[in-house]
Amino acid sequence: MSEIDLPQAPGFFISRWREKGPVDIETLTQWRDEMNWKTWLPLAEAAMYLDAAELLEILETALTPAETATLALVRRRMLGDTRLQQSIEEALDIARHPDTRDLALEGRLRMELGLAKYELGDVEGAKEDLTWAETRLKSVALASRDHDLSLINKAALHTACGEPVMALTVYSDIPRNGNHADETIALSRLGASRICASMGHEFDAARHAWNAHGHAIKASQIGMAIEGGALFLDFSSLHVDESAERMHIQVEQSRPRQAGEEARALKVHPDDIDSVFEWCCANLPDDNSGQDRPDLRAMVSLASRFDKLELFKEIIENPDSIEDSMLAAIVQNMVTDQHLKGLWDIRLATLTKL
């Protein structure tokens, strides 16, 4: 990493191109090295998704045959093609060929093959491919973007198959103090938090949600940070205790339970509740529109629980600004003023008829 600590996300590379480009491949190579990328493929994918066609054209000339085949697969998926198994296997042939072999891409493509098999109902084949992919990527590209994806996908598959303990085991392979991306850590902790909550492990559910919130903030993933924060607040709302240690201390002191050991009781200091709640509210989008607003649904519900609905006065007094029927139902149920309640009745009826 360079001394100025440039952001590593591919989107920043595209932004730099738009601000300072067009530039030649030598300059692009310098940018890539400064951002600590070892391969062009993630940057080419970002250029494709973010419609930087001129940049993509340059980057494609620098791709290896295996990378070119993988990018073609990504392009087909972006265009809505769902019949990808043959294309994946063709790309795998290139990644395996002695003249064009790419060990890391072979791992990624086996992951892609596993996901394709799952979509076709071949669960056992999917598990085999995802396990193979994660093992390969762990050995040749530890904590890389693709290794992180393989772990998240493997855990998601176990969850989908009703194997929550297996999913938690996979999530545990993503340590907070390792080299994994903050976004990956946040995603893993969101998944682990929900699993722990379903198993009745309240402290672990809140701890994971707290970590998800913090790492999502570090990754500049605001929506995910609000999601993690809302989960933490939801789990913690009935366990507020002024004598509790601050949550960051509890997290650092947390250790795996031994066999037969009782679960740790959840106690949350009110200052932790206030700080997470205030951060989430302050970082909500300015626009209240949108037909699917889980962020607003969660925060308005929590505001009611914490007796802080005055923070959402603008929403409550403006029913026509809301397009999410579920959010409208939540607010309509909270309003006590009869005139305003009537306006919300009308808005909810309008939205549910659309």
RODREN-656307 format. One record per residue (C-alpha): x negated, y negated, z. Coordinates in Angstrom, 3 decimals, padded with zeros to 6 digits, m for minus. Layout:
vovo px:X	py:Y	pz:Z
...
***
This chain:
vovo px:000.000	py:000.000	pz:000.000
vovo px:m001.275	py:m003.440	pz:m000.878
vovo px:m001.989	py:m006.014	pz:001.814
vovo px:001.096	py:m008.038	pz:000.932
vovo px:003.264	py:m004.968	pz:001.617
vovo px:005.409	py:m005.115	pz:m001.503
vovo px:008.794	py:m003.347	pz:m001.341
vovo px:008.688	py:000.137	pz:m002.851
vovo px:012.272	py:000.554	pz:m004.077
vovo px:012.433	py:000.871	pz:m007.895
vovo px:014.962	py:m001.954	pz:m008.014
vovo px:012.279	py:m004.386	pz:m006.870
vovo px:010.142	py:m003.327	pz:m009.832
vovo px:013.025	py:m004.152	pz:m012.186
vovo px:013.564	py:m007.489	pz:m010.451
vovo px:009.893	py:m008.328	pz:m010.896
vovo px:010.154	py:m007.536	pz:m014.615
vovo px:013.160	py:m009.837	pz:m014.970
vovo px:011.398	py:m012.637	pz:m013.126
vovo px:007.943	py:m012.364	pz:m014.744
vovo px:008.397	py:m010.239	pz:m017.865
vovo px:008.130	py:m009.234	pz:m020.515
vovo px:004.599	py:m007.991	pz:m019.857
vovo px:002.423	py:m005.260	pz:m021.369
vovo px:001.896	py:m001.734	pz:m020.070
vovo px:m001.405	py:m002.703	pz:m018.407
vovo px:000.358	py:m005.295	pz:m016.249
vovo px:003.165	py:m002.858	pz:m015.513
vovo px:000.560	py:m000.329	pz:m014.392
vovo px:m000.878	py:m002.894	pz:m011.986
vovo px:002.594	py:m003.580	pz:m010.573
vovo px:003.257	py:000.131	pz:m010.229
vovo px:m000.002	py:000.693	pz:m008.355
vovo px:000.664	py:m002.272	pz:m006.046
vovo px:004.037	py:m000.760	pz:m005.176
vovo px:002.388	py:002.610	pz:m004.519
vovo px:004.230	py:004.568	pz:m007.208
vovo px:002.312	py:007.488	pz:m008.679
vovo px:004.607	py:008.211	pz:m011.621
vovo px:006.630	py:006.216	pz:m014.126
vovo px:009.754	py:008.371	pz:m013.995
vovo px:011.593	py:006.751	pz:m011.019
vovo px:010.917	py:003.322	pz:m012.527
vovo px:012.208	py:004.449	pz:m015.928
vovo px:015.333	py:005.830	pz:m014.264
vovo px:015.871	py:002.511	pz:m012.497
vovo px:015.409	py:000.634	pz:m015.770
vovo px:018.047	py:002.864	pz:m017.339
vovo px:020.576	py:002.461	pz:m014.526
vovo px:019.983	py:m001.299	pz:m014.242
vovo px:020.200	py:m001.856	pz:m018.014
vovo px:016.648	py:m003.114	pz:m018.492
vovo px:016.465	py:m001.757	pz:m022.043
vovo px:013.276	py:m003.538	pz:m023.151
vovo px:011.400	py:m002.358	pz:m020.061
vovo px:012.730	py:001.180	pz:m020.510
vovo px:011.460	py:001.250	pz:m024.071
vovo px:007.935	py:000.469	pz:m022.853
vovo px:008.035	py:002.921	pz:m019.966
vovo px:009.238	py:005.788	pz:m022.142
vovo px:005.981	py:005.612	pz:m024.111
vovo px:004.073	py:006.377	pz:m020.888
vovo px:006.128	py:009.389	pz:m019.783
vovo px:004.819	py:012.943	pz:m019.931
vovo px:006.813	py:015.579	pz:m021.883
vovo px:008.315	py:016.938	pz:m018.644
vovo px:009.262	py:013.427	pz:m017.511
vovo px:010.808	py:012.687	pz:m020.904
vovo px:012.931	py:015.830	pz:m020.681
vovo px:014.026	py:014.909	pz:m017.150
vovo px:014.910	py:011.359	pz:m018.190
vovo px:017.020	py:012.753	pz:m021.033
vovo px:018.889	py:014.819	pz:m018.438
vovo px:019.456	py:011.730	pz:m016.295
vovo px:020.744	py:009.847	pz:m019.345
vovo px:023.264	py:012.578	pz:m020.119
vovo px:024.546	py:012.541	pz:m016.549
vovo px:024.844	py:008.751	pz:m016.597
vovo px:026.956	py:009.027	pz:m019.745
vovo px:029.342	py:011.388	pz:m017.978
vovo px:028.152	py:014.757	pz:m019.294
vovo px:028.880	py:017.464	pz:m016.712
vovo px:027.695	py:020.489	pz:m018.709
vovo px:024.060	py:020.166	pz:m017.804
vovo px:022.839	py:023.649	pz:m016.856
vovo px:021.390	py:024.429	pz:m020.288
vovo px:019.666	py:021.035	pz:m020.457
vovo px:018.198	py:021.580	pz:m016.987
vovo px:016.855	py:024.988	pz:m017.948
vovo px:015.332	py:023.545	pz:m021.144
vovo px:013.617	py:020.821	pz:m019.102
vovo px:012.419	py:023.490	pz:m016.663
vovo px:010.794	py:025.384	pz:m019.548
vovo px:008.768	py:022.259	pz:m020.355
vovo px:007.829	py:021.665	pz:m016.699
vovo px:006.663	py:025.292	pz:m016.424
vovo px:004.749	py:025.518	pz:m019.706
vovo px:000.953	py:025.705	pz:m019.200
vovo px:000.371	py:022.769	pz:m021.544
vovo px:002.960	py:020.464	pz:m019.956
vovo px:003.304	py:021.833	pz:m016.436
vovo px:004.455	py:019.519	pz:m013.647
vovo px:004.791	py:021.246	pz:m010.275
vovo px:006.729	py:018.438	pz:m008.611
vovo px:009.168	py:018.045	pz:m011.480
vovo px:009.700	py:021.793	pz:m011.536
vovo px:010.829	py:021.428	pz:m007.924
vovo px:013.163	py:018.573	pz:m008.759
vovo px:014.665	py:020.427	pz:m011.719
vovo px:015.272	py:023.538	pz:m009.623
vovo px:017.153	py:021.252	pz:m007.232
vovo px:019.197	py:019.937	pz:m010.162
vovo px:019.869	py:023.526	pz:m011.249
vovo px:021.061	py:024.420	pz:m007.769
vovo px:023.512	py:021.513	pz:m007.739
vovo px:024.806	py:022.506	pz:m011.176
vovo px:025.319	py:026.088	pz:m009.991
vovo px:027.230	py:024.883	pz:m006.931
vovo px:029.568	py:022.869	pz:m009.141
vovo px:030.219	py:026.078	pz:m011.115
vovo px:031.013	py:028.006	pz:m007.922
vovo px:027.734	py:029.951	pz:m007.666
vovo px:027.049	py:029.176	pz:m003.999
vovo px:024.393	py:031.819	pz:m003.432
vovo px:022.528	py:030.815	pz:m006.592
vovo px:022.718	py:027.181	pz:m005.463
vovo px:021.258	py:028.032	pz:m002.038
vovo px:018.416	py:029.982	pz:m003.627
vovo px:017.496	py:027.173	pz:m006.016
vovo px:017.742	py:024.420	pz:m003.397
vovo px:015.612	py:026.389	pz:m000.938
vovo px:013.009	py:027.074	pz:m003.637
vovo px:013.015	py:023.411	pz:m004.653
vovo px:012.607	py:022.121	pz:m001.095
vovo px:009.753	py:024.546	pz:m000.421
vovo px:007.930	py:023.554	pz:m003.620
vovo px:008.417	py:019.821	pz:m003.075
vovo px:007.298	py:020.104	pz:000.544
vovo px:004.043	py:021.646	pz:m000.664
vovo px:003.251	py:019.307	pz:m003.584
vovo px:005.205	py:016.095	pz:m002.869
vovo px:005.863	py:015.915	pz:000.867
vovo px:008.193	py:013.036	pz:001.891
vovo px:008.481	py:011.923	pz:m001.724
vovo px:011.725	py:010.633	pz:m003.183
vovo px:012.524	py:014.043	pz:m004.687
vovo px:011.566	py:015.950	pz:m001.532
vovo px:013.857	py:013.684	pz:000.467
vovo px:016.681	py:014.333	pz:m002.003
vovo px:016.128	py:018.074	pz:m001.795
vovo px:016.502	py:017.972	pz:001.987
vovo px:019.637	py:015.814	pz:001.888
vovo px:021.210	py:018.025	pz:m000.792
vovo px:020.305	py:021.220	pz:001.035
vovo px:021.898	py:019.930	pz:004.244
vovo px:024.978	py:018.782	pz:002.321
vovo px:025.334	py:022.257	pz:000.789
vovo px:025.209	py:023.902	pz:004.216
vovo px:027.839	py:021.448	pz:005.460
vovo px:030.080	py:022.152	pz:002.462
vovo px:029.716	py:025.887	pz:003.119
vovo px:030.783	py:025.531	pz:006.759
vovo px:027.277	py:026.020	pz:008.166
vovo px:026.804	py:022.956	pz:010.406
vovo px:023.981	py:024.397	pz:012.517
vovo px:022.009	py:025.175	pz:009.360
vovo px:022.632	py:021.621	pz:008.151
vovo px:021.343	py:020.230	pz:011.461
vovo px:018.239	py:022.385	pz:011.123
vovo px:017.550	py:020.842	pz:007.712
vovo px:018.137	py:017.320	pz:009.029
vovo px:015.624	py:018.026	pz:011.796
vovo px:012.971	py:018.434	pz:009.081
vovo px:013.267	py:014.666	pz:008.471
vovo px:011.470	py:013.114	pz:011.468
vovo px:011.950	py:009.448	pz:012.298
vovo px:008.223	py:008.934	pz:012.760
vovo px:007.083	py:010.695	pz:009.590
vovo px:006.571	py:009.344	pz:006.086
vovo px:010.141	py:009.764	pz:004.873
vovo px:011.932	py:006.725	pz:003.484
vovo px:014.109	py:004.796	pz:005.917
vovo px:017.089	py:005.349	pz:003.614
vovo px:016.547	py:009.122	pz:003.828
vovo px:016.293	py:008.983	pz:007.615
vovo px:019.502	py:006.940	pz:007.765
vovo px:021.376	py:009.387	pz:005.508
vovo px:020.198	py:012.362	pz:007.534
vovo px:021.221	py:010.758	pz:010.811
vovo px:024.674	py:009.878	pz:009.489
vovo px:025.173	py:013.523	pz:008.566
vovo px:023.769	py:014.776	pz:011.862
vovo px:025.937	py:012.317	pz:013.810
vovo px:029.146	py:013.573	pz:012.235
vovo px:028.192	py:017.210	pz:012.786
vovo px:027.339	py:016.595	pz:016.446
vovo px:030.624	py:014.751	pz:016.928
vovo px:032.546	py:017.707	pz:015.465
vovo px:030.772	py:019.994	pz:017.946
vovo px:031.602	py:017.761	pz:020.922
vovo px:028.000	py:016.641	pz:021.494
vovo px:028.802	py:013.009	pz:022.265
vovo px:025.341	py:011.776	pz:023.246
vovo px:023.670	py:013.311	pz:020.199
vovo px:026.393	py:011.951	pz:017.917
vovo px:025.904	py:008.424	pz:019.272
vovo px:022.099	py:008.736	pz:019.230
vovo px:022.030	py:009.790	pz:015.594
vovo px:024.470	py:007.041	pz:014.621
vovo px:022.277	py:004.478	pz:016.413
vovo px:019.245	py:005.700	pz:014.480
vovo px:021.169	py:005.688	pz:011.205
vovo px:022.162	py:002.065	pz:011.825
vovo px:018.585	py:000.990	pz:012.564
vovo px:016.905	py:002.782	pz:009.680
vovo px:019.549	py:001.613	pz:007.216
vovo px:018.794	py:m001.970	pz:008.262
vovo px:015.091	py:m001.332	pz:007.619
vovo px:015.988	py:000.031	pz:004.177
vovo px:018.168	py:m003.040	pz:003.424
vovo px:021.151	py:m000.691	pz:002.971
vovo px:023.744	py:m002.976	pz:004.532
vovo px:026.796	py:m000.824	pz:003.813
vovo px:025.122	py:002.221	pz:005.320
vovo px:024.002	py:000.185	pz:008.335
vovo px:027.588	py:m000.906	pz:008.952
vovo px:028.739	py:002.702	pz:008.593
vovo px:026.178	py:003.897	pz:011.135
vovo px:026.944	py:001.009	pz:013.457
vovo px:030.685	py:001.669	pz:013.276
vovo px:030.130	py:005.345	pz:014.132
vovo px:027.954	py:004.377	pz:017.098
vovo px:030.591	py:001.964	pz:018.364
vovo px:033.355	py:004.511	pz:017.880
vovo px:031.531	py:007.198	pz:019.860
vovo px:030.365	py:004.755	pz:022.545
vovo px:033.531	py:002.764	pz:023.187
vovo px:034.729	py:005.023	pz:026.014
vovo px:031.301	py:005.353	pz:027.606
vovo px:030.263	py:001.774	pz:028.384
vovo px:028.198	py:001.603	pz:031.577
vovo px:026.299	py:m001.434	pz:032.834
vovo px:023.868	py:000.837	pz:034.661
vovo px:022.896	py:002.692	pz:031.479
vovo px:019.419	py:002.328	pz:030.045
vovo px:019.217	py:000.537	pz:026.720
vovo px:019.837	py:002.823	pz:023.798
vovo px:016.392	py:002.532	pz:022.245
vovo px:014.906	py:003.841	pz:025.495
vovo px:017.390	py:006.720	pz:025.637
vovo px:016.535	py:007.606	pz:022.052
vovo px:012.799	py:007.664	pz:022.714
vovo px:013.275	py:009.777	pz:025.829
vovo px:015.579	py:012.259	pz:024.120
vovo px:014.286	py:015.823	pz:023.858
vovo px:015.811	py:019.014	pz:022.425
vovo px:017.938	py:020.848	pz:024.948
vovo px:016.711	py:024.135	pz:026.342
vovo px:018.922	py:027.223	pz:026.304
vovo px:021.621	py:026.885	pz:028.963
vovo px:020.862	py:023.215	pz:029.641
vovo px:023.904	py:020.971	pz:029.940
vovo px:024.483	py:018.318	pz:027.301
vovo px:023.333	py:014.851	pz:028.276
vovo px:026.176	py:012.524	pz:029.243
vovo px:026.732	py:009.545	pz:026.987
vovo px:026.346	py:006.179	pz:028.730
vovo px:025.908	py:003.000	pz:026.699
vovo px:024.890	py:m000.417	pz:027.967
vovo px:027.382	py:m003.153	pz:026.985
vovo px:024.583	py:m005.235	pz:025.451
vovo px:023.978	py:m002.446	pz:022.918
vovo px:027.688	py:m002.405	pz:022.086
vovo px:027.716	py:m006.186	pz:021.622
vovo px:024.555	py:m006.339	pz:019.517
vovo px:025.653	py:m003.618	pz:017.080
vovo px:029.190	py:m005.000	pz:016.839
vovo px:027.964	py:m008.534	pz:016.193
vovo px:025.444	py:m007.385	pz:013.574
vovo px:028.053	py:m005.391	pz:011.689
vovo px:030.567	py:m008.247	pz:011.721
vovo px:027.935	py:m010.776	pz:010.635
vovo px:026.888	py:m008.597	pz:007.701
vovo px:030.297	py:m007.741	pz:006.276
vovo px:030.777	py:m009.023	pz:002.705
vovo px:032.312	py:m012.485	pz:002.511
vovo px:034.982	py:m011.215	pz:000.109
vovo px:037.837	py:m009.243	pz:001.694
vovo px:039.171	py:m007.921	pz:m001.631
vovo px:038.832	py:m004.353	pz:m002.896
vovo px:041.190	py:m001.393	pz:m002.823
vovo px:038.827	py:000.748	pz:m000.736
vovo px:037.309	py:m001.106	pz:002.225
vovo px:036.281	py:001.441	pz:004.871
vovo px:033.891	py:m001.147	pz:006.322
vovo px:036.692	py:m003.574	pz:007.113
vovo px:039.017	py:m000.806	pz:008.290
vovo px:036.413	py:000.371	pz:010.772
vovo px:035.417	py:m003.049	pz:012.066
vovo px:038.969	py:m004.387	pz:012.415
vovo px:039.950	py:m001.244	pz:014.336
vovo px:036.913	py:m001.598	pz:016.585
vovo px:037.606	py:m005.288	pz:017.107
vovo px:041.060	py:m004.365	pz:018.380
vovo px:039.547	py:m001.741	pz:020.693
vovo px:037.030	py:m004.254	pz:022.098
vovo px:039.612	py:m007.058	pz:022.330
vovo px:037.767	py:m009.159	pz:019.729
vovo px:040.395	py:m009.512	pz:017.029
vovo px:039.885	py:m013.278	pz:017.008
vovo px:036.815	py:m012.622	pz:014.859
vovo px:039.142	py:m011.425	pz:012.091
vovo px:041.635	py:m014.264	pz:012.387
vovo px:041.161	py:m015.219	pz:008.725
vovo px:042.159	py:m011.733	pz:007.582
vovo px:045.056	py:m011.425	pz:010.009
vovo px:046.545	py:m014.731	pz:008.903
vovo px:046.103	py:m014.073	pz:005.175
vovo px:047.816	py:m010.800	pz:004.195
vovo px:047.568	py:m011.573	pz:000.468
vovo px:043.762	py:m011.506	pz:000.662
vovo px:043.818	py:m007.746	pz:001.344
vovo px:044.035	py:m005.147	pz:m001.430
vovo px:043.344	py:m002.006	pz:000.632
vovo px:046.699	py:m000.477	pz:001.651
vovo px:045.149	py:001.457	pz:004.567
vovo px:043.597	py:m001.747	pz:005.913
vovo px:046.946	py:m003.489	pz:005.518
vovo px:048.640	py:m000.735	pz:007.535
vovo px:046.031	py:m001.054	pz:010.296
vovo px:046.458	py:m004.835	pz:010.574
vovo px:050.249	py:m004.627	pz:010.271
vovo px:050.302	py:m002.279	pz:013.257
vovo px:048.186	py:m004.699	pz:015.336
vovo px:050.054	py:m007.926	pz:014.676
vovo px:052.466	py:m009.020	pz:017.428
vovo px:053.693	py:m012.318	pz:015.989
vovo px:057.026	py:m011.406	pz:014.357
vovo px:056.775	py:m013.871	pz:011.465
vovo px:053.235	py:m012.728	pz:010.615
vovo px:054.271	py:m009.099	pz:011.045
vovo px:056.988	py:m009.667	pz:008.464
vovo px:054.412	py:m011.006	pz:006.001
vovo px:052.278	py:m007.928	pz:006.562
vovo px:055.334	py:m005.712	pz:006.038
vovo px:055.816	py:m007.346	pz:002.646
vovo px:052.130	py:m007.041	pz:001.743
vovo px:051.987	py:m003.375	pz:002.725
vovo px:055.138	py:m002.615	pz:000.738
vovo px:053.634	py:m004.371	pz:m002.282
vovo px:050.365	py:m002.474	pz:m002.074
vovo px:051.978	py:000.939	pz:m001.605
vovo px:054.198	py:000.394	pz:m004.674
vovo px:051.195	py:m000.327	pz:m006.954
***
